[in-house]
Amino acid sequence: MVFIAASLIILLLPIARVQAAEQLLVAYAGHNETVAPMWVGIETGLFKKKGLDVGMLQLRSGPILMATLASGSVQVVYSASSSAISAISAGLRIHCIAFPANRIARQLMTRKEIKSLEDLRGKIFAVQSIGGGFWLQTMLLLDHLNIDPDKHQLKLRVVGDTATITQALITGQVDAAVLPDSFSERAKRAGFHSLADAGEIKGALQLTGLCAQRDFILQSRDLALRLIQGMVEAVVFIHDPKNKADVMQVLKKNLRFETLEETEMSYRVLRQVATLEVEPNLEALRATQRIISRVNPKVGQADLNQLLDRSLVRSLEESGFLPEMRRRMGG
């Protein structure tokens, strides 16, 4: 009887290992469609299939996000590239390992009496934080439009997350905001209009990605690889039309949309920005560095090669994982 019991225990050990997924807490600040590959990976069980029990922790801003990472309270952050670059210029030893968002699907939304770019002089723009992802995308669009915030005497007001910024615009607390297309629809229904489309920006962009302290990457390389794999499989899931209803449900739940139209627009935005070309791109990060150095000259001296770790994504290329994901997505 003892022999049978012991045999059963031995047979069940592999099952226990499969069931005991490693817990991983990932913090983020920007609450918009760029986070959706993580939400989808969690809610469809794709991370669980990689042996990971991933949880998401929303924080108020990029600086708080990086301070939380530095404290060791979280292992990984899903960060705006601007926040990561600012962090290494301040001495934080981090690596960014994959960037699944490479386009800006946003509109420059303004009050209806603002009819031209010249009318923006002296106006109040809403951002989530100075140096964070929302701020970065606002600055990239203004740069594309040849608008110098200082020369145009623009006032940047830190308001809150995307939903709070949208409400601040609608209630007249600010004059303009560079909103995701889905939230722009809400502003349009309230009588506001789009002055420019950030989708027209050309060139390499990497806006949001997975970053962690260098020691964590070195000590937990296999875990980091599985995290990237789960995120990439979520991107493939997002782009498969038969999963539209499931993806829209994830977006509605997490972004708290009130209408089908908003959720539909969010789904279209997500499919525009989510990419399988996740390898860290030095040229794209240099574009971000140039923008941040205008408000923090010290950032311009940061060595971006110390920030980017391309080795994990390249190993997924060489193993055939990423080529197979592209094949499944029709690429």
C-alpha positions as CSV (number, residue, x, y, z in Angstrom):
1,M,0.0,0.0,0.0
2,V,2.9,2.4,0.9
3,F,4.6,1.5,-2.5
4,I,1.4,2.3,-4.4
5,A,1.0,5.7,-2.6
6,A,4.6,6.6,-3.2
7,S,4.2,5.6,-6.9
8,L,1.2,7.9,-7.2
9,I,3.1,10.8,-5.7
10,I,6.0,10.3,-8.2
11,L,3.5,10.2,-11.1
12,L,1.8,13.4,-10.0
13,L,5.0,15.4,-9.5
14,P,5.2,16.5,-13.2
15,I,1.5,17.6,-13.1
16,A,2.2,19.7,-10.0
17,R,5.1,21.4,-11.7
18,V,2.8,22.3,-14.7
19,Q,0.1,23.6,-12.4
20,A,2.4,25.7,-10.2
21,A,2.9,28.7,-12.5
22,E,5.6,31.2,-11.4
23,Q,4.1,34.4,-10.2
24,L,5.2,37.7,-11.8
25,L,4.0,41.2,-11.1
26,V,4.3,43.7,-14.0
27,A,3.7,47.4,-13.3
28,Y,2.6,50.0,-15.8
29,A,1.5,53.6,-16.0
30,G,-0.1,54.4,-19.3
31,H,-3.7,53.0,-19.3
32,N,-4.5,52.6,-23.0
33,E,-4.5,50.1,-25.9
34,T,-0.7,49.7,-25.8
35,V,-1.1,47.6,-22.6
36,A,-3.6,45.2,-24.3
37,P,-1.1,42.5,-25.3
38,M,-0.5,42.0,-21.6
39,W,-4.2,42.1,-20.7
40,V,-5.0,39.6,-23.5
41,G,-2.1,37.4,-22.5
42,I,-3.5,37.2,-19.0
43,E,-7.2,36.8,-19.7
44,T,-6.8,34.2,-22.5
45,G,-4.4,32.1,-20.4
46,L,-1.5,32.5,-22.8
47,F,1.0,33.4,-20.1
48,K,-0.3,30.4,-18.0
49,K,0.6,28.2,-20.9
50,K,4.1,29.5,-20.5
51,G,4.2,28.6,-16.8
52,L,3.6,32.2,-15.7
53,D,1.0,33.7,-13.4
54,V,1.2,37.3,-14.5
55,G,-0.5,40.1,-12.6
56,M,-0.6,43.8,-13.6
57,L,-0.2,46.8,-11.3
58,Q,-1.3,50.2,-12.5
59,L,0.7,53.1,-11.2
60,R,0.1,56.9,-11.6
61,S,3.1,57.9,-13.7
62,G,6.4,56.9,-15.4
63,P,8.6,58.3,-12.6
64,I,6.6,56.4,-10.0
65,L,6.8,53.3,-12.2
66,M,10.6,53.5,-12.3
67,A,10.9,54.2,-8.6
68,T,8.9,51.1,-7.9
69,L,11.1,49.0,-10.1
70,A,14.2,50.4,-8.4
71,S,12.8,49.5,-5.0
72,G,12.4,45.9,-6.0
73,S,8.6,46.0,-5.3
74,V,8.0,44.7,-8.9
75,Q,10.2,42.5,-11.1
76,V,9.2,43.9,-14.5
77,V,7.6,47.1,-15.8
78,Y,5.7,47.7,-19.0
79,S,7.2,51.1,-19.6
80,A,7.2,54.0,-22.0
81,S,10.5,54.2,-23.7
82,S,10.9,57.8,-22.4
83,S,10.6,56.7,-18.8
84,A,13.2,54.0,-19.3
85,I,15.7,56.4,-21.0
86,S,15.2,58.9,-18.2
87,A,15.8,56.1,-15.6
88,I,19.2,55.0,-17.0
89,S,20.3,58.7,-17.2
90,A,19.6,58.8,-13.5
91,G,21.7,55.7,-12.8
92,L,19.2,52.9,-12.8
93,R,20.6,49.7,-14.3
94,I,17.8,48.3,-16.4
95,H,17.4,46.5,-19.7
96,C,14.4,46.8,-22.1
97,I,13.9,43.5,-23.9
98,A,10.8,43.8,-26.2
99,F,8.6,46.5,-27.6
100,P,5.2,45.4,-29.0
101,A,3.9,48.9,-30.0
102,N,5.4,50.8,-32.8
103,R,2.8,53.3,-34.0
104,I,1.0,56.3,-32.5
105,A,-2.8,56.0,-33.1
106,R,-3.8,59.4,-31.5
107,Q,-5.5,62.6,-32.4
108,L,-4.7,66.2,-31.3
109,M,-8.1,67.0,-29.9
110,T,-8.9,70.7,-29.2
111,R,-11.8,72.9,-28.3
112,K,-13.9,73.8,-31.3
113,E,-12.8,77.5,-31.3
114,I,-9.2,76.3,-31.9
115,K,-9.2,76.0,-35.7
116,S,-5.5,76.1,-36.7
117,L,-2.1,75.2,-35.3
118,E,-1.4,78.9,-34.8
119,D,-4.4,79.1,-32.5
120,L,-2.6,76.7,-30.1
121,R,-0.3,79.5,-28.9
122,G,-0.5,79.9,-25.1
123,K,-3.0,77.0,-24.7
124,I,-3.1,74.4,-22.0
125,F,-2.2,70.8,-23.0
126,A,-3.0,67.9,-20.7
127,V,-0.4,65.1,-20.0
128,Q,-0.2,62.3,-17.5
129,S,3.3,63.2,-16.3
130,I,6.4,65.0,-17.6
131,G,8.6,62.5,-19.4
132,G,6.1,59.6,-19.4
133,G,4.5,57.9,-22.4
134,F,1.5,60.3,-22.8
135,W,3.9,63.2,-22.7
136,L,6.2,61.5,-25.2
137,Q,3.5,60.9,-27.7
138,T,2.3,64.5,-27.3
139,M,5.8,65.8,-27.9
140,L,6.4,63.6,-30.9
141,L,3.2,64.9,-32.6
142,L,4.1,68.5,-31.8
143,D,7.6,67.9,-33.2
144,H,6.0,66.4,-36.4
145,L,3.9,69.6,-36.7
146,N,7.0,71.8,-36.2
147,I,5.5,73.3,-33.0
148,D,8.1,74.3,-30.4
149,P,6.3,74.1,-27.0
150,D,8.5,77.0,-25.6
151,K,8.1,79.3,-28.6
152,H,4.4,78.7,-28.8
153,Q,4.2,79.2,-25.0
154,L,2.3,76.0,-24.5
155,K,1.4,75.1,-20.9
156,L,1.6,71.5,-19.9
157,R,-0.7,70.4,-17.1
158,V,-0.3,67.1,-15.4
159,V,-3.9,65.8,-15.0
160,G,-4.0,62.0,-14.7
161,D,-4.5,58.9,-16.8
162,T,-6.1,58.9,-20.3
163,A,-9.7,58.7,-19.1
164,T,-9.1,61.6,-16.6
165,I,-7.4,63.7,-19.3
166,T,-10.4,63.1,-21.7
167,Q,-12.8,64.3,-19.0
168,A,-10.6,67.3,-18.2
169,L,-10.8,68.3,-21.9
170,I,-14.5,67.8,-22.1
171,T,-15.1,69.9,-18.9
172,G,-12.9,72.8,-20.1
173,Q,-10.1,72.3,-17.6
174,V,-7.6,72.1,-20.5
175,D,-7.6,73.3,-24.1
176,A,-6.0,70.4,-25.9
177,A,-4.8,66.8,-25.5
178,V,-3.3,64.1,-27.8
179,L,-5.8,61.4,-27.1
180,P,-5.9,57.7,-28.3
181,D,-8.3,57.4,-31.3
182,S,-10.8,55.5,-29.1
183,F,-10.9,58.3,-26.5
184,S,-11.0,60.9,-29.3
185,E,-14.4,59.6,-30.3
186,R,-15.7,60.4,-26.9
187,A,-14.4,64.0,-27.2
188,K,-15.8,64.4,-30.7
189,R,-19.3,63.5,-29.4
190,A,-18.9,66.3,-26.9
191,G,-18.2,68.8,-29.6
192,F,-14.4,68.8,-29.8
193,H,-12.5,68.2,-33.0
194,S,-9.2,66.8,-34.3
195,L,-6.5,69.2,-35.4
196,A,-3.9,66.6,-36.4
197,D,-3.5,62.8,-36.7
198,A,-0.4,61.3,-35.1
199,G,-0.8,58.3,-37.4
200,E,0.9,60.4,-40.1
201,I,4.2,60.4,-38.2
202,K,6.8,58.4,-40.2
203,G,10.0,56.8,-39.1
204,A,10.9,54.2,-36.5
205,L,9.0,54.4,-33.2
206,Q,9.1,52.2,-30.1
207,L,6.7,53.5,-27.5
208,T,6.1,50.9,-24.8
209,G,8.0,47.8,-23.8
210,L,9.1,45.2,-21.2
211,C,11.9,46.4,-19.0
212,A,13.5,45.0,-15.9
213,Q,16.6,45.5,-13.7
214,R,19.7,44.0,-15.4
215,D,20.3,41.5,-12.6
216,F,16.8,40.1,-12.9
217,I,17.3,39.5,-16.6
218,L,20.6,37.8,-16.0
219,Q,19.2,35.6,-13.2
220,S,15.8,34.9,-14.8
221,R,16.5,34.7,-18.5
222,D,14.2,31.7,-19.1
223,L,11.4,33.5,-17.3
224,A,11.9,36.6,-19.4
225,L,11.9,34.6,-22.6
226,R,8.6,33.0,-21.6
227,L,7.1,36.4,-20.8
228,I,8.0,37.7,-24.3
229,Q,6.6,34.5,-25.9
230,G,3.3,34.9,-24.1
231,M,3.1,38.6,-25.1
232,V,3.9,37.8,-28.7
233,E,1.3,35.0,-28.8
234,A,-1.2,37.6,-27.5
235,V,-0.3,39.9,-30.4
236,V,-1.1,37.0,-32.8
237,F,-4.4,36.4,-31.0
238,I,-5.3,40.1,-31.3
239,H,-4.7,40.1,-35.0
240,D,-6.8,36.9,-35.7
241,P,-10.3,38.2,-36.8
242,K,-12.0,35.2,-35.2
243,N,-10.9,36.5,-31.8
244,K,-12.4,40.0,-32.3
245,A,-15.3,39.5,-29.7
246,D,-12.9,38.2,-27.0
247,V,-10.4,41.1,-27.6
248,M,-13.1,43.7,-27.5
249,Q,-14.3,42.3,-24.2
250,V,-10.8,42.6,-22.8
251,L,-10.6,46.2,-24.0
252,K,-14.1,47.1,-22.7
253,K,-13.4,45.7,-19.3
254,N,-10.0,47.3,-18.8
255,L,-10.6,50.7,-20.4
256,R,-14.2,50.9,-19.1
257,F,-15.8,51.9,-22.4
258,E,-19.4,52.8,-22.3
259,T,-20.4,52.3,-25.9
260,L,-19.9,49.7,-28.7
261,E,-18.5,52.4,-30.9
262,E,-15.7,53.3,-28.5
263,T,-14.8,49.6,-28.1
264,E,-14.8,49.1,-31.9
265,M,-12.5,52.0,-32.3
266,S,-10.2,50.7,-29.5
267,Y,-10.0,47.4,-31.3
268,R,-9.0,49.0,-34.5
269,V,-6.4,51.1,-32.7
270,L,-4.9,48.0,-31.0
271,R,-4.6,46.2,-34.3
272,Q,-2.8,49.2,-35.8
273,V,-0.2,49.6,-33.0
274,A,0.4,45.9,-31.9
275,T,3.4,44.4,-33.8
276,L,5.5,41.2,-33.9
277,E,8.6,43.3,-34.7
278,V,9.5,43.5,-31.0
279,E,13.3,43.7,-31.1
280,P,14.6,46.8,-29.4
281,N,15.5,49.4,-32.1
282,L,18.4,51.8,-31.4
283,E,17.2,54.3,-34.0
284,A,13.7,54.5,-32.6
285,L,15.0,55.0,-29.0
286,R,17.4,57.8,-30.2
287,A,14.3,59.7,-31.6
288,T,12.8,59.4,-28.1
289,Q,16.1,60.5,-26.5
290,R,16.2,63.6,-28.7
291,I,12.7,64.6,-27.5
292,I,13.4,64.1,-23.8
293,S,16.8,65.9,-23.9
294,R,14.9,69.1,-24.6
295,V,13.6,69.1,-21.0
296,N,16.4,67.1,-19.4
297,P,19.8,67.7,-21.1
298,K,21.4,64.9,-19.0
299,V,19.3,62.4,-20.9
300,G,21.1,63.2,-24.1
301,Q,24.3,61.8,-22.6
302,A,22.8,58.4,-21.8
303,D,24.3,55.4,-23.7
304,L,21.2,53.7,-25.1
305,N,23.3,50.5,-25.9
306,Q,23.3,50.0,-22.1
307,L,19.5,50.1,-22.1
308,L,18.7,47.7,-24.9
309,D,19.0,43.9,-24.6
310,R,18.3,42.4,-28.0
311,S,19.6,38.9,-27.2
312,L,16.3,37.5,-26.0
313,V,14.3,38.5,-29.1
314,R,17.2,37.3,-31.3
315,S,17.2,33.9,-29.6
316,L,13.4,33.7,-30.4
317,E,14.2,34.5,-34.0
318,E,16.9,31.9,-34.2
319,S,14.8,29.2,-32.5
320,G,12.1,29.6,-35.1
321,F,9.5,30.9,-32.6
322,L,9.1,34.4,-34.1
323,P,9.1,33.2,-37.7
324,E,6.3,30.8,-36.8
325,M,4.3,33.5,-35.1
326,R,4.6,35.6,-38.3
327,R,3.5,32.7,-40.4
328,R,0.5,32.2,-38.2
329,M,-0.3,35.9,-38.5
330,G,0.0,35.8,-42.3
331,G,3.2,37.7,-42.4
